């Protein structure tokens, strides 16, 4: 099924499925960074330069993974109305206008399969593998969005993955998420710290 971190402190809108967006999974791993690290180990074994992990690209990947999960469809196209556009190229024009090269891997696998399952699926597909070992790209960002069986037609929790590859570094700006998405953890913590004096200062 080919066509792929933070603690979620905001509630999801009714339109979006119940989602599990994990910065660290139950095994103590950071899924996106772990998968990117595996990509870099493969690149080094082939004499290629490592890709820089870019959190901005991870946010872009997260937005599309959420869209795939909302629509329960693995695709490079958004299936919901989006001001940023409906295709990967539209997203790149919106978020990465100075990028010279860009590519995207997407996919879905069971939550129990961990990030290794998604890596193996991509690696077994020639177009996805070529994106991971291409010399054209310098940066990578990876994210997944998981939905529970109660919110999907599948029997098991399903995770939708997106990996974005870009060159040169620093070409992109992070998307601004709708209320259905989780805010960056730093933002959420800042809000909590601001509220503490009001709660305990009385």
N, C-alpha and C positions, 0 to 999 in steps of 0.2 A: 504494500500500500504506500506507493511513493508519490510524490508530487509535493521546518524544521523547516531578582530573583529576589525574589524578595518576599517579605511577609505581607500578606494582604490585610491591611488595616481598614479598608473601606468596604462598605457593603456594595453588592452588585445591584445593578438596576434590574427591574423585572424582565427586561428584554433579554438579558444575557443569561446563559446557563450557569448553574452553580459551578464554580471553578476552584481548583486548587492550584495556586501559583506559588511554587516553592523556591525559596532562595537556597535552602539546604534540605535535602530529602531525608528519609528515615535512616539512611545509611551514612549520614554525615557528609554527603557529597553535594556539590553545587552542579546541577545537571548541565547547564549551558557551558560553564567553564570546563567541566570535565570532558565534555564532548570536544570542545575546541582544543583542549590539551592533547587529546587523542589524535586529532587532525594534525597538530604540530609534530607529534612524535612520528607519524607516518611521513610527513614532509621531510623531516630531518633524516629519516632512514633512506630517503631518495635523493639526498643532497640538496634539498630545497630550503629556502629561508622560512623561518617561523612566521606565522601571522600574528600581528598584535591584537590582543583582545580589546575590543572597543565597546564600552558600556552603552554608548549612544546607539551603536548598531544593535546591541542586545535589546534596547527599548523598541527600536523599529521592528525587530524580529518578534518581540513580545506582542506588539500590537497586532501583527498579522496572525500570530498563533492564536490569539484571542478571537480574531475574526473567523478563523477556520473552525475553532471549537464552537462558537456561537452558531455557525451554519452547518456544523457537522459535515464539512466537506474539505478535502485536501486539494488545494488549488493555489495557483499564483495570482488569482484574481479575488478581490474582495466580493463577497456576496451580499453585503449590506451597503446601504447608502453611505457614502463617505466623501466628505469634501476634499479629501486628499487624492481621490481618484480610485480607479477600480483595478488597476494592474500593477505589477511589480515596477514597470517603467514609470508609471504615474507616481508611485511612492518614491522612487529614486529622484525624480524631478522635483518633488516637493521637499524631501528631506536631505538629499545629497546632490544639490545642483552643481557642485564643483567636482564631483567624482568623474574620473576618466574611465574607470572600469567597474562593473558591478554585476553580481550574480546572486541567485537565491536558491537554496534547497528547502523544500517543504516535505512534510511527511507526517504519518501518525502511527503510533504503536501503543500497546497496552502499558498502563502505568507500571505494572509489575516488571515489564521488560527493561526498565531503567534506560539510561542514555545509551548504553552499549548496543541495545537492539536497534535504535535509530541509526547509530553510526554504521552498524553492519549492513543495514538495508541500503543506506546511501552508498557505502563502499562497493556494494555488489552491483550497483547501477552505474554504467559507464558515464552518462552525463553528470550525475551527482558526484561521482568520484573525481571526474576531471575538474569540477569546481573546487574540490578540496585540495587538489595538488597543482592547480594552475599557478604559473609564475606571474600572472597579471595582477594578482591581488596581494594587498599588504595587510589588511585588517579583517577581523571576523567578529561577529556577534551572534550569539545563539540563545534561544529562549523556547520554553514550552508552556502550554496552557492545557491543564487536565480537567476533564469533566467526569462526573460520577455516573454510574449506571442508571440511576433514577432519572437523569436528565438526558439520556441518550437511548438509542435503539439497541445499543450493544450490551452484552452481558457483563462486561468488565469496564472498569475505569479506562478511559482513553486519553492519551496525551497527544496534542498536536504540536509539531515542532517547526521552527523556522531557523535557518542559518543564513546570514547575509554576509557577503564577501565584497569588499570595496577597495579601491585604490584611487588616489593616494590617501594616507592617514589624515584624519581630521576633516574629511569632506562633508560630514553630515551633522545635522542638528536633530535633537531628540523630538519625537512627536509629543503633542499635548494630548493626554488621554481624556476620554469622556468619563462621566461619573461611573460607568460600569467597570472601569479599569482601576487597578490598585495604584495609589500614589507611590512615588519613590519612598523608600524607607526613611531616607534622611529628612524628607518633607514631613512625613508622619511623626517622626520623633521630635522635630522642631515644634510642631503643633502641640504635642504632649508637654514638652518642656515649658512652652508659653502658658499652658493652662494650669500647670502645677501650682504656681503662686496663687492663682485664683481659688483653687480648690482647698489648699492647705493653709492659705494665709488668713483664713477667717477664724 
